Amino acid sequence: MLTQETLRPLASPAVPDAIGSLMVEPEAAVSGAPLPAPEAEGFLLALLLLSPKEPKEPKGK
């Protein structure tokens, strides 16, 4: 019959300290989320008002 033996690696005392310091590090401030730009509101409103109207169906056909 086959037996399986589990070996646990021995870690130096520095390893748990290093892992603990990685878990305590603050999250990076860089984000890919878009930020609201209030100055763009007027520009978008102007584009909406100046955009061409939808074409109408011809009445003759």
N, C-alpha and C positions, 0 to 999 in steps of 0.2 A: 504494500500500500504506500502511496506517495504521501509525504507530509510537506507542508508548507511552513517555512519559518519566516517570521516577520522580523526584519532588522530595522532598528531605529538608528538613524545617524546621530552621532554625538555632535552637538553644537557648542561652540565656544560661548562664553558669556556675552561677547560683543554682538552676536547675531540677534538675540532677542531685543537688545537695546537698539540696534539699527532698525529692526522692524517696527519697534515702538515709536521711534522718531519719524519714520515714514508715515505712520498712521496719524501723527499729531500735526504734520505739515498742513498749512492752510491751502485752500484751493486756489488755483491760478485765477488771476483777475481777467484773463483774456477770454472773450466769449464771442461766438459767432452770431449772437442774437442781434436783430436790427434795433437800432435806437430811434425813438421818435424825434423828428426834426420839425419843430413848430414853424420854422421859416419856410418850409416846403408847402405848407397849407395854402398860402396865397398863390403860389405858383401853380399848384394843381387846380385850384378854383379858376384861375385865369385860363388854363388850358381847356377846362371843361366848358367855359363860356365861349371861347373862341373856336371850339371844334366845329367842323361842318355838320350841317343837319343831315338826317337820313334822306336818301333820294325818294321821291314820290313816284307812284305808279303813273304811267302815261294815261291820259283820259281818252285819247283818240282811238285806241285799239281795243 
